[in-house]
């Protein structure tokens, strides 16, 4: 680990990449202020102009000095972030061409899981992380083991957040490789059989050891989350205390399937596919023609079946008399019955669904698909929260 000296500052740690700094900054903005947008865009624009070897803070001050007052304010927040993290230099990788999806194993893997990755951004993240790993092991699949994976995932140059992200991606690849190894060759094409033979160069034990790599570096406080979520016991009790079928159906859709308020209001009877166990959701920022199909949670399916049988509604909106204020009152009454206090809103039920899915060890990419997050980094908040809560729980006796 080298030591960098800039204008009297001695920094005895690896210099982070600009792209990694931006990932951390976006996460920090979301956690502290609930916004990213122009703040992130202006930080990225500055980092593109950064000249290696100089003091990052000094260059930022010079860069901001010739901007408008509003831009100086935005860049000032980035300055605060850099000083808080002690970042005084970066490796500027923003102007480098993106790593192509060149590795054959990565290509096949991404083709296999493309239905679970919600956006091009998620595909790009998976491709970049995995191609970086295969670049490190020089494309030799036999070198995929716990030692090389630990070196890659736990690199000192990565932030805590990035390490968790890298672990998630590498674990997903190993889980896929284990499944591929156990697939009957008779069910595979000629090309797939070649891939299967290559994947068998890695022992199943090595793949399992890679998935067991621990990334336990909590550094944030659970009190900084924007929304609180219910525990498993509180969620079950909330439904138990609710008597009306329509209210039970609404709460189940939000707390088990993670629907937003606007999505509940938009649901039609035709969107509910009880026989298939599916639900079509008209998501935020989408047109009615581009609804997402998600699996109905068993509790939500049960409550919807009961509601439809008793309401006799056959077509049109699923909840025809429901509006946003009424929905808010239903949720507020439920929280009041639970006698809980904190930052609880209707959106807390969506957080509850995501958090409890993660705690039940449902893969992040499936949680991402269920909640319809455009970016995996949003879904990663649940793993961060679980680590934070687990940390404080285990440290009670310290």
C-alpha positions in Angstrom: 0.0 0.0 0.0 1.7 3.2 -1.2 1.9 6.6 0.5 0.9 9.7 -1.5 2.0 13.2 -0.3 0.1 16.2 -1.6 0.8 19.7 -0.3 1.9 18.4 3.1 -0.9 15.8 3.4 0.3 12.2 3.9 -2.3 9.7 2.7 -1.4 6.2 3.5 -4.1 4.4 1.6 -4.8 3.4 -2.0 -6.0 6.1 -4.3 -9.6 5.4 -5.3 -10.9 5.6 -8.9 -13.1 8.5 -9.9 -15.9 6.1 -10.8 -15.8 4.6 -7.3 -15.9 8.0 -5.7 -19.0 8.8 -7.7 -20.7 5.6 -6.6 -20.1 6.5 -3.0 -21.1 10.1 -3.5 -24.4 9.1 -5.1 -25.1 6.8 -2.2 -24.2 9.6 0.3 -26.4 12.1 -1.4 -29.4 9.7 -1.3 -28.8 8.8 2.3 -28.3 12.4 3.5 -30.5 14.5 1.2 -32.6 12.1 -0.9 -31.5 13.7 -4.1 -28.7 13.2 -6.7 -29.5 14.7 -10.1 -27.5 17.8 -10.8 -25.2 17.3 -7.8 -23.9 14.0 -9.2 -23.7 15.3 -12.7 -21.6 18.4 -11.8 -19.3 16.3 -9.6 -18.8 13.9 -12.6 -18.1 16.9 -14.9 -15.4 18.2 -12.5 -13.8 14.7 -12.1 -13.5 14.4 -15.9 -11.4 17.5 -15.9 -9.2 16.5 -12.9 -5.4 16.5 -13.6 -3.7 13.5 -12.0 -1.0 14.3 -9.4 -2.6 17.5 -8.2 -4.6 18.2 -5.0 -8.2 17.3 -5.7 -9.7 19.8 -3.3 -7.6 22.7 -4.8 -8.6 21.8 -8.3 -12.2 21.6 -7.3 -12.0 25.1 -5.7 -10.5 26.5 -8.9 -13.1 24.7 -11.1 -16.0 26.0 -8.9 -14.6 29.6 -8.8 -15.5 30.4 -12.4 -19.0 28.8 -12.2 -22.3 30.4 -11.3 -23.5 30.7 -7.7 -25.9 27.8 -8.0 -23.2 25.5 -9.5 -20.7 26.6 -6.8 -23.3 25.6 -4.2 -23.7 22.1 -5.7 -19.9 21.7 -6.0 -19.6 22.8 -2.4 -21.5 19.8 -1.3 -19.1 17.6 -3.3 -16.2 19.4 -1.6 -17.8 18.6 1.8 -18.1 14.9 0.8 -14.4 14.7 -0.3 -13.2 16.3 2.9 -15.4 14.1 5.0 -14.0 11.0 3.4 -10.4 12.3 3.3 -10.1 12.0 -0.5 -7.4 14.3 -1.9 -6.6 12.5 -5.1 -8.3 10.1 -7.5 -7.3 7.9 -10.5 -9.3 9.5 -13.3 -10.9 6.5 -15.1 -13.9 8.4 -16.4 -12.5 9.2 -19.8 -11.3 5.6 -20.4 -13.4 3.4 -22.8 -15.8 1.1 -20.9 -14.6 -2.4 -20.4 -16.3 -4.5 -23.2 -18.3 -7.7 -22.5 -15.5 -9.7 -24.0 -15.3 -12.7 -21.8 -17.3 -15.6 -23.1 -18.4 -16.8 -19.6 -19.6 -13.3 -18.8 -21.5 -13.1 -22.1 -23.3 -16.4 -21.4 -24.0 -15.5 -17.7 -25.5 -12.1 -18.7 -27.7 -13.8 -21.4 -28.9 -16.2 -18.7 -29.9 -13.5 -16.2 -30.9 -10.6 -18.4 -34.6 -11.0 -17.4 -33.6 -10.3 -13.8 -31.5 -7.2 -14.5 -33.9 -4.3 -14.7 -31.9 -1.8 -16.8 -28.9 -1.3 -19.0 -27.2 0.3 -16.0 -27.4 -2.9 -14.0 -26.2 -5.0 -17.0 -23.3 -2.6 -17.4 -22.5 -2.9 -13.7 -22.5 -6.7 -13.8 -20.5 -6.8 -17.0 -17.9 -4.3 -15.7 -17.4 -6.1 -12.4 -17.1 -9.5 -13.9 -14.9 -8.6 -16.8 -12.6 -6.8 -14.3 -12.3 -10.0 -12.4 -11.6 -12.1 -15.4 -9.1 -9.6 -16.6 -7.3 -9.9 -13.2 -7.2 -13.8 -13.5 -6.2 -13.4 -17.2 -9.3 -15.2 -18.4 -8.2 -18.4 -16.9 -11.4 -19.9 -15.4 -9.4 -22.4 -13.3 -8.1 -19.5 -11.3 -11.5 -18.6 -10.1 -11.3 -19.4 -6.4 -11.6 -17.8 -2.9 -8.1 -16.4 -2.9 -8.4 -14.5 -6.2 -12.0 -13.5 -5.5 -11.1 -12.1 -2.1 -8.2 -10.1 -3.5 -10.6 -8.6 -6.1 -13.7 -8.1 -3.9 -11.9 -6.9 -0.8 -9.4 -4.6 -2.6 -8.3 -1.7 -0.4 -9.0 0.7 -3.3 -12.8 -0.2 -3.1 -15.2 1.6 -0.8 -17.3 -0.4 1.7 -20.3 0.0 -0.6 -18.3 -1.1 -3.7 -17.1 -4.2 -1.9 -20.6 -5.3 -1.1 -21.6 -4.6 -4.7 -18.7 -6.6 -6.1 -19.5 -9.5 -3.7 -23.1 -9.6 -4.9 -22.1 -9.7 -8.5 -19.4 -12.4 -8.1 -21.7 -14.5 -5.9 -24.4 -14.3 -8.5 -22.0 -15.6 -11.1 -20.8 -18.5 -8.9 -24.4 -19.5 -8.1 -25.1 -19.6 -11.8 -21.9 -21.6 -12.5 -23.0 -24.2 -9.8 -26.4 -24.5 -11.5 -24.8 -24.8 -14.9 -22.5 -27.6 -13.6 -25.5 -29.6 -12.4 -27.5 -29.2 -15.5 -28.1 -32.4 -17.6 -25.9 -32.2 -20.8 -28.8 -33.5 -22.7 -30.7 -30.3 -22.1 -27.9 -28.1 -23.5 -26.9 -27.0 -27.0 -23.5 -27.8 -28.4 -22.1 -24.3 -27.4 -23.6 -24.7 -23.9 -21.9 -28.0 -23.5 -18.6 -26.4 -24.2 -19.3 -23.8 -21.6 -20.3 -26.5 -19.1 -17.1 -28.4 -19.7 -15.1 -25.3 -19.1 -17.0 -24.4 -15.9 -16.3 -27.8 -14.6 -12.6 -26.8 -14.4 -13.7 -25.1 -11.2 -14.6 -27.4 -8.3 -18.1 -26.9 -6.7 -16.2 -26.4 -3.4 -14.3 -23.5 -4.8 -17.4 -21.9 -6.1 -19.1 -22.3 -2.7 -16.1 -20.8 -0.9 -16.2 -17.7 -3.1 -19.9 -17.2 -2.3 -19.0 -17.4 1.4 -16.6 -14.4 1.3 -17.7 -12.0 4.0 -17.9 -8.2 3.5 -18.6 -6.9 7.0 -17.4 -3.3 7.1 -20.3 -1.3 8.6 -19.7 2.4 8.9 -23.0 4.1 8.8 -25.7 4.6 11.4 -29.2 3.0 11.0 -30.8 6.3 12.1 -29.8 8.0 8.8 -32.2 6.0 6.7 -34.9 8.1 5.1 -37.7 5.6 5.9 -38.2 3.2 8.7 -39.5 -0.3 8.0 -41.6 -2.8 9.9 -40.2 -6.0 11.4 -41.6 -9.4 10.3 -43.6 -9.5 13.5 -45.0 -6.0 13.1 -46.0 -6.7 9.5 -47.9 -9.8 10.4 -49.6 -8.0 13.4 -50.6 -5.1 11.1 -52.6 -7.4 8.9 -54.0 -9.3 11.9 -55.4 -6.0 13.3 -57.0 -5.0 10.0 -60.5 -6.3 9.4 -61.9 -4.9 6.2 -61.0 -7.1 3.1 -60.2 -4.0 0.9 -57.8 -2.6 3.5 -56.2 -6.0 4.0 -55.7 -6.4 0.2 -54.1 -2.9 0.0 -51.7 -3.4 2.9 -50.7 -6.8 1.5 -49.9 -5.4 -1.9 -47.7 -2.7 -0.3 -46.0 -4.6 2.5 -45.5 -8.0 0.8 -45.2 -7.0 -2.9 -43.7 -3.5 -2.3 -46.1 -1.5 -4.4 -46.0 2.2 -4.3 -49.1 4.2 -3.5 -49.6 5.3 -7.1 -49.3 1.8 -8.3 -52.0 0.6 -5.9 -54.3 3.3 -7.2 -53.7 2.3 -10.8 -54.3 -1.4 -10.6 -57.2 -2.8 -12.6 -59.0 -6.1 -12.1 -57.4 -7.3 -15.4 -54.0 -6.7 -13.9 -54.6 -9.4 -11.3 -53.7 -12.9 -12.7 -54.6 -15.1 -9.7 -54.4 -18.3 -11.7 -50.9 -17.5 -12.8 -49.9 -16.0 -9.5 -48.8 -12.8 -11.3 -49.6 -9.1 -11.0 -49.2 -6.5 -13.8 -47.9 -3.2 -12.3 -48.0 0.2 -14.0 -44.9 1.6 -12.4 -43.7 5.1 -11.7 -42.6 7.0 -14.8 -43.9 4.4 -17.2 -46.8 4.3 -19.7 -49.8 2.1 -19.1 -48.7 -0.1 -22.1 -45.4 -1.0 -20.4 -46.5 -2.7 -17.3 -44.2 -5.0 -15.3 -45.2 -8.6 -14.5 -44.2 -9.6 -11.0 -44.9 -12.7 -8.9 -47.7 -12.2 -6.4 -46.7 -12.9 -2.8 -48.8 -15.7 -1.3 -50.3 -13.4 1.4 -51.2 -10.8 -1.3 -52.7 -13.5 -3.5 -54.8 -14.7 -0.6 -56.1 -11.3 0.4 -56.8 -10.3 -3.2 -58.8 -13.5 -3.7 -60.9 -12.8 -0.6 -61.4 -9.1 -1.5 -62.6 -9.9 -5.1 -64.9 -12.7 -3.9 -66.6 -10.3 -1.5 -66.6 -7.1 -3.6 -67.9 -8.8 -6.7 -65.9 -6.3 -8.8 -65.4 -7.7 -12.3 -63.7 -5.0 -14.4 -62.2 -1.5 -14.2 -60.1 -0.3 -11.3 -59.4 -2.8 -8.5 -60.2 -0.2 -5.8 -62.6 2.1 -7.6 -63.3 4.4 -4.6 -59.7 4.7 -3.4 -57.7 7.9 -3.7 -54.4 8.9 -2.3 -55.6 10.7 0.9 -57.8 7.7 1.8 -54.9 5.3 1.2 -52.7 7.4 3.4 -55.4 7.3 6.2 -55.6 3.5 5.9 -51.9 3.1 6.4 -51.7 5.8 9.1 -54.4 3.9 11.1 -52.5 0.7 10.7 -49.3 2.3 12.1 -51.3 3.8 15.0 -52.8 0.4 15.9 -49.2 -1.0 16.1 -48.2 1.9 18.4 -45.0 2.6 16.6 -43.1 5.8 16.3 -40.6 7.0 13.7 -40.4 8.1 10.1 -43.3 5.9 8.9 -45.2 6.7 5.8 -47.0 4.6 3.1 -43.7 4.3 1.4 -42.3 2.6 4.5 -44.4 -0.5 3.5 -42.4 -0.8 0.3 -39.2 -0.6 2.3 -40.6 -3.3 4.6 -41.2 -5.6 1.7 -37.7 -5.1 0.4 -36.0 -5.4 3.8 -37.9 -8.6 4.8 -37.2 -10.2 1.3 -33.5 -9.5 1.9 -33.6 -11.0 5.4 -35.2 -14.1 4.0 -32.1 -14.5 1.8 -33.9 -13.8 -1.5 -31.2 -12.9 -4.1 -30.8 -9.1 -4.6 -31.5 -9.4 -8.4 -34.9 -11.0 -7.6 -35.7 -8.3 -5.1 -34.7 -5.7 -7.7 -37.1 -7.3 -10.2 -39.9 -7.5 -7.7 -39.5 -3.9 -6.6 -38.8 -2.8 -10.2 -35.7 -0.8 -9.3 -34.0 0.6 -12.4 -30.6 0.3 -10.7 -29.1 -2.4 -8.5 -27.5 0.2 -6.3 -31.0 1.2 -5.0 -31.7 -2.4 -4.0 -28.3 -2.6 -2.3 -29.7 -0.2 0.4 -31.4 -3.2 2.0 -28.1 -5.1 2.4 -26.5 -2.0 3.9 -29.4 -1.6 6.4 -29.2 -5.2 7.4 -25.5 -5.0 8.0 -26.0 -1.8 10.1 -28.8 -3.3 12.2 -26.9 -6.5 12.7 -23.8 -4.6 13.8 -25.6 -2.7 16.5 -27.5 -5.8 17.7 -24.3 -7.8 18.1 -22.4 -5.0 19.8 -25.0 -4.5 22.6 -22.8 -6.5 25.0 -19.6 -4.8 24.0 
